[in-house]
Amino acid sequence: MNQKMKVNVTSEFGELEGVIVHTPGLEVEEMTPETAKRALYSDILNLSVASQEYQQLKGVLSKVSRCFEVTDLLAEILKDEPVKRSLINEICLRENAVDIQPDLLGLTSPELARQLIQGVPIKRNNLTRYLSQERFSLWPLHNFLFTRDASMAFRDEVVIGKMANAVRDRESLIMEAIFNHHPLIESKTINAERSEMMKADTKIKIEGGDFQVARQDVLVIGTGVRTSTQGIDFILESIKARQEPIRHIIVQELPDLPESFIHLDMVFTFLDRDACMIYEPLIMGTNRFHTIHIQVENGEVTRISERKNLVEALQLLGMDMKPIRCGGKNDIWTMEREQWHSGANFFAIAPGQVIGYERNVNTVNELHKNGFEVLKAQDLIDGKAIIPPNKKCVVTIAGSELARGGGGARCMTMPFRRKNIDW
């Protein structure tokens, strides 16, 4: 199991071979109603319940793929002294906590990994710290269970997220260090923050929830509160630099509100070569949010044009997608309610085989009507059921508590290796 794994993602639905997750820990409990907003939550989670539900997700992933924990990967790279010093130095400089560097350097690798994620409590050993209203020198990473956002794999590269909110910057630094230094993962990283573009334009933002790989030559990227047009231009420049034959980026504008539209994968996810999950009012409805097709050939943009909607844009590129509706077809209120609880946020473990929340019963029923067998995650984990080979299915996980965190199965997974799709 120590064989090196090379990053390779050429679709959202190729058979999963390598995925990174983060089981929520004490960093989730280090949140109060007062600090929840700063932590980007609208509510605080019950860790004991959320952890039980998360184990269903991880249990299914471990059945079908190599599944890695962020904390374990981080602890392993921190055994390398130069890596440890470099990462601590950058984190402490960014978060104005240089004074705690000696303490951090003295920790064991597992303990340091834990504190970098769960937070470093402030030592009240001088007057300034004694009077400080802060509880931590380094704040807990409350959002790290959503491993999707801080890094995103495309073909053999990993794009490091430039997070929209500074409270998440440490997640990107950790994921960059893992992909650059872990001995089991072979990859190359692209980081907007370390580019010349960033020096000229500080508005660059790019998060993995907005970044989807449709096909080896097609990216679908949302732009809204978390991913800026400048962030997409950074991706565009990276594609141009490759000087390759024809490539495509489809850009979907997103509204700033409600907060459940925070990323593209909250309103659109791929299920198979020929099927996608959509929140119909936004993706197919008549609205003011543009769908833009950018075509790149041999390092030059040869076309920028508007399309009617995302489904049509994919169809024009030879990807004829059947849209399956979040919340079903009949009731807009049901659509809204289930979308709010990540009803459109599915994660594919193979073509036509996806994971999502069981609480969104109308969405799951709509999948069933479209040929997806419904399987309970716990039945798979207990050996009472198996994933049918080469057949469509939806594996449902509990989500009464997790969904309140504002993300679904796709949000909580960072796939870095999939089998290529035979088109």
C-alpha positions as CSV (number, residue, x, y, z in Angstrom):
1,M,0.0,0.0,0.0
2,N,3.1,2.3,-0.1
3,Q,3.2,2.5,-3.8
4,K,3.5,6.1,-5.0
5,M,0.4,7.6,-6.5
6,K,0.5,10.1,-9.4
7,V,-2.1,12.8,-9.5
8,N,-4.5,12.2,-12.4
9,V,-8.0,13.7,-12.7
10,T,-9.5,14.0,-16.2
11,S,-13.2,14.0,-15.2
12,E,-15.5,14.4,-12.2
13,F,-16.7,10.8,-12.5
14,G,-13.9,8.5,-13.4
15,E,-13.4,5.5,-11.1
16,L,-12.0,6.9,-7.8
17,E,-8.5,5.7,-6.9
18,G,-7.2,8.3,-4.4
19,V,-9.1,10.8,-2.2
20,I,-8.1,13.0,0.7
21,V,-10.6,13.7,3.5
22,H,-10.6,15.3,7.0
23,T,-12.7,13.8,9.7
24,P,-14.1,16.7,11.7
25,G,-12.5,17.0,15.1
26,L,-12.2,19.4,18.1
27,E,-11.8,22.3,15.7
28,V,-15.5,22.1,15.0
29,E,-16.3,22.3,18.8
30,E,-14.1,25.3,19.2
31,M,-16.8,27.5,17.9
32,T,-19.5,29.6,19.6
33,P,-22.5,31.4,18.3
34,E,-20.4,34.6,18.5
35,T,-17.5,33.2,16.5
36,A,-19.5,31.1,14.0
37,K,-19.8,34.0,11.5
38,R,-16.1,34.5,11.5
39,A,-15.7,30.8,11.0
40,L,-18.1,31.1,7.9
41,Y,-20.8,29.0,9.6
42,S,-24.4,30.0,10.1
43,D,-24.8,27.6,13.0
44,I,-22.6,25.5,15.2
45,L,-22.5,21.7,14.8
46,N,-22.8,18.9,17.2
47,L,-19.5,17.1,16.8
48,S,-20.6,13.7,18.2
49,V,-23.4,13.5,15.7
50,A,-21.5,15.0,12.8
51,S,-18.6,12.5,13.4
52,Q,-20.9,9.5,13.3
53,E,-22.4,10.7,10.0
54,Y,-19.0,11.4,8.6
55,Q,-17.9,7.9,9.3
56,Q,-20.5,6.7,6.8
57,L,-18.9,8.9,4.1
58,K,-15.4,7.7,4.9
59,G,-16.5,4.1,5.3
60,V,-17.9,4.1,1.7
61,L,-14.9,5.8,0.3
62,S,-12.6,3.3,2.0
63,K,-14.5,0.5,0.4
64,V,-13.8,1.8,-3.2
65,S,-10.6,3.8,-3.0
66,R,-7.4,4.6,-1.1
67,C,-8.6,7.2,1.4
68,F,-6.2,9.5,3.1
69,E,-6.6,11.7,6.1
70,V,-5.2,15.3,6.0
71,T,-3.9,15.0,9.6
72,D,-2.0,11.8,8.9
73,L,-0.5,13.2,5.7
74,L,0.5,16.4,7.4
75,A,2.1,14.6,10.4
76,E,4.2,12.6,7.9
77,I,5.6,15.5,6.0
78,L,6.3,17.4,9.3
79,K,8.9,14.7,10.1
80,D,11.1,16.4,7.5
81,E,12.7,19.2,9.4
82,P,13.2,21.7,6.5
83,V,9.5,21.2,5.5
84,K,8.4,21.6,9.1
85,R,10.4,24.9,9.5
86,S,9.3,26.3,6.2
87,L,5.6,25.6,6.8
88,I,5.6,26.9,10.4
89,N,7.4,30.0,9.4
90,E,5.0,30.9,6.6
91,I,1.9,30.2,8.7
92,C,3.2,32.2,11.7
93,L,4.2,35.1,9.5
94,R,0.8,35.2,7.8
95,E,-1.1,35.0,11.0
96,N,1.0,37.4,13.0
97,A,2.1,34.7,15.4
98,V,5.9,34.7,15.0
99,D,6.3,34.6,18.8
100,I,5.0,31.0,19.0
101,Q,7.4,29.5,16.4
102,P,9.8,28.1,19.0
103,D,7.0,26.4,20.8
104,L,5.7,24.8,17.6
105,L,9.1,23.7,16.5
106,G,9.4,21.8,19.7
107,L,6.3,19.7,19.2
108,T,6.2,16.2,17.8
109,S,5.0,15.8,14.3
110,P,1.6,14.3,15.2
111,E,1.0,16.9,17.9
112,L,2.0,19.8,15.6
113,A,-0.3,18.5,12.9
114,R,-3.1,18.4,15.4
115,Q,-2.5,21.9,16.6
116,L,-2.2,23.3,13.1
117,I,-5.7,22.1,12.4
118,Q,-7.4,22.2,15.8
119,G,-5.8,25.5,16.9
120,V,-3.0,26.7,19.1
121,P,-4.4,28.1,22.4
122,I,-2.9,31.5,23.4
123,K,-0.4,31.4,26.3
124,R,-1.3,34.2,28.7
125,N,2.3,34.6,29.9
126,N,2.5,38.4,29.5
127,L,0.2,41.3,30.0
128,T,-0.8,41.7,26.3
129,R,-1.8,38.1,26.0
130,Y,-3.4,38.1,29.4
131,L,-5.7,41.0,28.4
132,S,-6.3,39.6,24.9
133,Q,-9.9,38.8,24.0
134,E,-8.6,36.1,21.6
135,R,-8.6,32.4,22.7
136,F,-6.0,31.2,20.1
137,S,-2.7,32.3,18.7
138,L,-3.6,30.2,15.7
139,W,-7.3,29.8,15.2
140,P,-8.8,26.3,14.5
141,L,-9.5,25.4,10.9
142,H,-13.3,25.0,11.4
143,N,-13.9,24.5,7.6
144,F,-11.2,21.8,6.9
145,L,-13.8,19.0,6.7
146,F,-14.6,20.6,3.3
147,T,-11.3,19.5,1.8
148,R,-12.5,20.3,-1.7
149,D,-11.8,24.0,-1.5
150,A,-8.1,24.3,-0.7
151,S,-6.8,22.3,-3.6
152,M,-8.1,20.9,-6.9
153,A,-6.6,18.3,-9.2
154,F,-6.8,18.6,-13.0
155,R,-4.9,16.1,-15.1
156,D,-1.5,15.7,-13.5
157,E,-1.4,19.0,-11.6
158,V,-2.9,20.4,-8.4
159,V,-4.2,23.9,-8.3
160,I,-3.8,25.4,-4.8
161,G,-6.8,27.4,-3.8
162,K,-6.6,31.1,-3.2
163,M,-9.3,31.3,-0.6
164,A,-11.8,34.1,-0.5
165,N,-11.5,34.4,3.3
166,A,-8.3,34.7,5.2
167,V,-9.5,32.3,7.9
168,R,-9.0,29.5,5.4
169,D,-5.6,30.4,4.1
170,R,-3.8,27.9,6.3
171,E,-5.8,25.1,4.6
172,S,-4.2,26.0,1.3
173,L,-0.7,26.1,2.8
174,I,-1.2,22.7,4.3
175,M,-2.5,21.1,1.2
176,E,0.3,22.7,-0.9
177,A,2.9,21.3,1.5
178,I,1.3,17.8,1.3
179,F,1.2,17.7,-2.5
180,N,4.7,19.1,-2.8
181,H,6.4,16.9,-0.1
182,H,4.5,13.7,0.7
183,P,6.5,10.7,-0.5
184,L,3.4,8.7,-1.5
185,I,2.0,11.4,-3.9
186,E,3.6,12.5,-7.1
187,S,2.3,15.9,-8.2
188,K,3.1,19.4,-9.3
189,T,1.3,22.3,-7.9
190,I,0.2,25.6,-9.3
191,N,-0.4,28.4,-6.8
192,A,-1.8,31.8,-7.9
193,E,-0.5,33.4,-4.7
194,R,3.1,32.6,-5.8
195,S,2.5,33.9,-9.4
196,E,3.3,37.1,-11.1
197,M,-0.4,37.6,-11.7
198,M,-1.0,37.9,-8.0
199,K,1.5,40.7,-7.7
200,A,-0.4,42.7,-10.3
201,D,-4.0,41.7,-9.2
202,T,-4.9,40.9,-5.6
203,K,-8.5,40.1,-6.5
204,I,-7.6,36.5,-7.6
205,K,-9.8,34.0,-5.7
206,I,-10.3,30.4,-6.6
207,E,-11.9,27.6,-4.5
208,G,-12.4,23.9,-5.4
209,G,-16.2,24.0,-4.9
210,D,-16.3,26.1,-8.1
211,F,-13.9,24.0,-10.1
212,Q,-15.2,20.9,-12.0
213,V,-13.4,18.8,-14.6
214,A,-15.9,17.8,-17.2
215,R,-13.5,16.2,-19.6
216,Q,-9.8,16.2,-20.2
217,D,-10.2,19.3,-22.4
218,V,-13.2,20.9,-20.6
219,L,-13.3,22.7,-17.3
220,V,-16.5,24.1,-15.8
221,I,-15.9,26.9,-13.2
222,G,-18.3,28.9,-11.2
223,T,-17.7,32.6,-10.4
224,G,-19.3,34.2,-7.4
225,V,-18.5,35.1,-3.8
226,R,-15.7,32.5,-3.5
227,T,-14.2,32.4,-7.0
228,S,-13.5,35.7,-8.9
229,T,-13.2,36.3,-12.6
230,Q,-9.6,37.1,-11.9
231,G,-9.2,33.6,-10.4
232,I,-10.6,32.1,-13.6
233,D,-8.3,34.2,-15.6
234,F,-5.4,32.7,-13.7
235,I,-6.6,29.2,-14.7
236,L,-7.0,30.5,-18.2
237,E,-3.4,31.7,-18.3
238,S,-2.2,28.4,-16.9
239,I,-4.0,26.6,-19.8
240,K,-2.6,29.0,-22.3
241,A,0.9,28.4,-21.1
242,R,0.7,24.7,-22.0
243,Q,0.4,25.6,-25.7
244,E,-1.9,22.7,-26.3
245,P,-4.6,22.1,-28.9
246,I,-8.1,23.1,-28.3
247,R,-9.2,23.5,-24.7
248,H,-12.4,24.9,-23.2
249,I,-13.5,26.7,-20.0
250,I,-17.3,27.1,-19.3
251,V,-17.9,29.8,-16.8
252,Q,-21.2,29.9,-14.8
253,E,-22.0,33.1,-12.9
254,L,-23.5,32.6,-9.5
255,P,-25.6,35.0,-7.3
256,D,-24.1,36.3,-4.1
257,L,-27.2,35.2,-2.1
258,P,-28.5,32.9,-0.7
259,E,-25.5,31.5,1.0
260,S,-26.4,28.0,-0.2
261,F,-25.2,29.2,-3.7
262,I,-21.7,29.7,-2.3
263,H,-20.1,27.4,-4.9
264,L,-21.0,25.9,-8.3
265,D,-21.2,22.4,-6.8
266,M,-24.1,23.5,-4.7
267,V,-26.3,23.9,-7.8
268,F,-24.6,21.6,-10.3
269,T,-22.6,18.4,-10.1
270,F,-21.7,15.7,-12.7
271,L,-23.1,12.2,-12.1
272,D,-22.0,10.3,-15.2
273,R,-20.9,10.8,-18.8
274,D,-24.4,11.7,-19.7
275,A,-26.1,12.9,-16.5
276,C,-25.8,15.8,-14.1
277,M,-27.6,17.0,-11.0
278,I,-28.9,20.5,-11.2
279,Y,-30.8,23.1,-9.2
280,E,-33.2,23.9,-12.1
281,P,-34.2,27.5,-11.2
282,L,-30.6,28.7,-11.5
283,I,-29.1,26.4,-14.1
284,M,-32.0,26.1,-16.5
285,G,-34.2,29.0,-15.5
286,T,-34.4,32.4,-17.1
287,N,-32.1,34.6,-15.1
288,R,-29.4,37.3,-15.4
289,F,-26.5,35.0,-14.6
290,H,-24.3,34.4,-17.6
291,T,-22.9,31.2,-19.0
292,I,-19.7,31.9,-20.9
293,H,-17.7,29.6,-23.2
294,I,-14.0,30.4,-23.5
295,Q,-12.1,28.5,-26.2
296,V,-8.2,28.2,-26.1
297,E,-6.1,27.0,-29.0
298,N,-2.3,26.7,-29.0
299,G,-1.9,29.3,-26.2
300,E,-4.4,31.8,-27.5
301,V,-8.0,32.6,-26.7
302,T,-9.8,32.1,-30.0
303,R,-13.4,32.6,-28.8
304,I,-15.4,34.0,-25.9
305,S,-19.2,33.6,-26.3
306,E,-22.3,33.3,-24.3
307,R,-24.5,30.2,-24.1
308,K,-28.1,29.7,-23.1
309,N,-27.2,27.6,-20.0
310,L,-24.6,25.2,-18.7
311,V,-26.3,22.1,-20.0
312,E,-26.4,23.6,-23.6
313,A,-22.8,24.7,-23.4
314,L,-21.7,21.1,-22.6
315,Q,-24.0,19.7,-25.3
316,L,-22.3,21.9,-27.9
317,L,-19.0,20.3,-26.9
318,G,-20.3,16.8,-27.4
319,M,-21.3,16.1,-23.8
320,D,-25.0,15.5,-24.0
321,M,-26.1,15.7,-20.3
322,K,-29.5,14.7,-19.0
323,P,-30.3,17.1,-16.2
324,I,-31.7,15.5,-13.1
325,R,-33.5,17.9,-10.8
326,C,-32.6,18.6,-7.2
327,G,-35.8,18.3,-5.2
328,G,-37.7,16.7,-8.1
329,K,-39.8,18.4,-10.8
330,N,-43.0,19.4,-9.2
331,D,-42.5,21.9,-6.4
332,I,-40.2,24.9,-6.3
333,W,-40.3,25.0,-2.5
334,T,-39.1,21.4,-2.3
335,M,-36.3,22.3,-4.7
336,E,-35.3,25.3,-2.6
337,R,-35.4,23.3,0.7
338,E,-33.3,20.4,-0.6
339,Q,-30.8,22.6,-2.4
340,W,-30.3,24.4,0.9
341,H,-29.2,21.1,2.4
342,S,-26.7,20.3,-0.4
343,G,-29.3,18.4,-2.4
344,A,-27.4,19.1,-5.7
345,N,-24.0,18.3,-4.1
346,F,-23.1,14.7,-5.2
347,F,-19.7,13.0,-5.3
348,A,-19.0,10.4,-8.0
349,I,-17.0,7.3,-7.1
350,A,-17.3,5.9,-10.6
351,P,-19.4,6.7,-13.7
352,G,-23.0,6.7,-12.6
353,Q,-22.2,5.8,-9.0
354,V,-22.6,8.7,-6.6
355,I,-22.8,9.6,-2.9
356,G,-25.3,12.1,-1.4
357,Y,-27.4,12.9,1.6
358,E,-30.3,10.6,2.4
359,R,-32.3,13.5,4.0
360,N,-33.0,14.9,0.5
361,V,-35.6,12.3,-0.2
362,N,-37.2,14.0,-3.2
363,T,-33.8,14.3,-4.9
364,V,-32.9,10.7,-4.2
365,N,-36.3,9.7,-5.5
366,E,-35.7,11.6,-8.7
367,L,-32.4,9.7,-9.1
368,H,-34.2,6.4,-8.6
369,K,-36.7,7.4,-11.3
370,N,-33.8,7.9,-13.6
371,G,-32.3,4.5,-13.1
372,F,-30.2,4.9,-10.0
373,E,-30.4,2.1,-7.5
374,V,-30.6,3.5,-3.9
375,L,-28.2,2.0,-1.4
376,K,-27.7,2.9,2.2
377,A,-24.1,3.6,3.2
378,Q,-24.3,1.7,6.4
379,D,-25.5,-1.4,4.6
380,L,-22.4,-1.2,2.4
381,I,-20.1,-0.7,5.3
382,D,-21.7,-3.7,7.2
383,G,-21.5,-5.9,4.2
384,K,-25.2,-6.2,3.8
385,A,-25.1,-4.7,0.3
386,I,-22.5,-4.2,-2.5
387,I,-22.1,-1.5,-5.1
388,P,-23.4,-3.2,-8.3
389,P,-20.7,-3.4,-11.0
390,N,-21.2,-1.1,-14.0
391,K,-24.7,0.0,-12.8
392,K,-26.0,3.3,-11.7
393,C,-26.5,3.8,-8.0
394,V,-26.7,6.5,-5.3
395,V,-25.3,5.7,-1.9
396,T,-27.1,7.7,0.7
397,I,-25.3,8.9,3.8
398,A,-26.8,10.4,7.0
399,G,-26.7,14.2,7.0
400,S,-29.0,15.6,9.6
401,E,-26.0,17.4,11.3
402,L,-23.3,17.5,8.5
403,A,-25.7,19.3,6.1
404,R,-26.0,22.1,8.6
405,G,-22.3,22.9,8.0
406,G,-23.2,24.1,4.5
407,G,-21.7,21.3,2.3
408,G,-22.3,17.8,0.9
409,A,-20.3,14.8,-0.2
410,R,-18.5,16.6,-3.0
411,C,-17.5,19.4,-0.6
412,M,-16.0,16.9,1.9
413,T,-13.8,15.1,-0.6
414,M,-10.6,16.0,-2.5
415,P,-10.0,13.4,-5.2
416,F,-6.5,13.4,-6.6
417,R,-6.5,10.3,-8.7
418,R,-9.2,8.8,-11.0
419,K,-9.2,6.3,-13.8
420,N,-9.5,7.9,-17.2
421,I,-12.9,7.7,-18.9
422,D,-13.3,5.7,-22.1
423,W,-15.3,8.2,-24.2
